[in-house]
Amino acid sequence: MVDPLCLRCSLEEEFMMHTLVSYIKVQTFWFSSPLGLCIDVERFTDFQEWLASCIRSAKEEVKTMILSLHWAI
């Protein structure tokens, strides 16, 4: 049986939102990026919802940076 917990923190299940957004070290990554994003992990539980919220009204260069940063993670 495969352990569903995150291999890095062993605190949460390893799913897309945790891996790309809510994992504490990834939150630090987002905050220290040129975007300076402070992630409200209580507000979003779904990665697609969070991503849509980020890019909904963002300028084109910000959208590109968000997608590039996800690739870097």
PyMOL commands that set and color helices and strands:
alter all, ss='L'
color gray80, all
select helices_A, chain A and resi 16-22+24-32+47-55+60-72
alter helices_A, ss='H'
color red, helices_A
deselect
rebuild
show_as cartoon
